[in-house]
């Protein structure tokens, strides 16, 4: 009877155990429920690459499959401790299918056996296998930014001047040129600048360089910039000898009076002028004009503009008791000019005016003491005219002879 009672209660015992297990599951899932968490941008590690590279080929991951999302299912206490760095996603070349697709494998070694599942999206990566090609290209250089004011780039060199670039055949076939760039902003002396090298196609678009390698290595490419300074200097004259008796040297001028010169910064350290020092006026009784080659008078390391080879030197020789002053045409007062017209002095910048008087008065005479006017009352149309100068000077000085100049009337461009 006792045995029957035990047998009759066996079903209740089984039921009790099931209910207890269910209760335990409810408690466990309530206190530590299973959750799903997605980790974005996990890097894919490619294994056994040598299978491809040892055959003289290379591969590229296509469709941006180098990074994938991983979804992990695990208890909350586990999933909250997992970080992206714990997750390992691999694509093994040994599992290559159809010569382009590799299934992905995901593991979380630090939490092995503690999570229910881990899956990637996408589940495969696609690779493109190509032959490796190489080409050798000359490197062209480009400097960006403006040099310091007063300086200019004479020329530049590149080191090395050629580069060998290797990569997938499809990419190599698009490369047309190699260019290195560097900043020259504020440069005022020769400098070696480390540049950035890029490759371009025939349309001057930058080529994707992610799969390319070069023979440059970490040494890099350098641009050597050779910089010159531009300095404006006056051109002065020193004469040799003395004029004929009864005559004197009144003035010496050059055309132009000053000019821009180029050279290295150190070449200008002690230079304040360009001196023409061999103009011979011995025994002269009239103005001496000479055209000289400026290159003969330039210090070493300094050059003039290529269009400024010849200089006109004018040494004004006057009879004692007279003096010549070169009056600027821009200071001439124009009276009664017809409306709508302008005066053109036809390339003349100065008018030589000869005055006579006492040596003291002549010595003190300045251009600012003189007033020169022209009257255009008779001018009515655009043409060339010869007009008289009306010259007013201080007491004690007078114009040696009347002066006329040729002018051209042109219509106002306004």
Protein Blocks (a to p, Z undefined) as FASTA:
>chain_A
ZZmmmmmmmmmmmmmmmmmmmmmmmmmmmmmccdddddehiacddehklmmmmnopacdd
ehhlmbccddddddfklmmmpcfklpccdddfklpghhlaccdddddfklgoiafbdcdd
dfbdcdddddddddddddddddedjddehiacfbdcdddfbdcddddfklmmmpmbdcdd
ddfehiabdcddddddddddfkopacdfklgccfklmnopaddddddddddddddddded
jddehiacfbdcdddfbdcddddfklmmmgcbdcdfkbcfehiabdcdddddfklmgceh
iacdfklmbccdddddddehiacddddfklpccehiaehiacdeehpabdcddddddfkl
mmmpcfklpccdddfklpcbdcdddddddddddehiacfbdcdddddddddfZZ
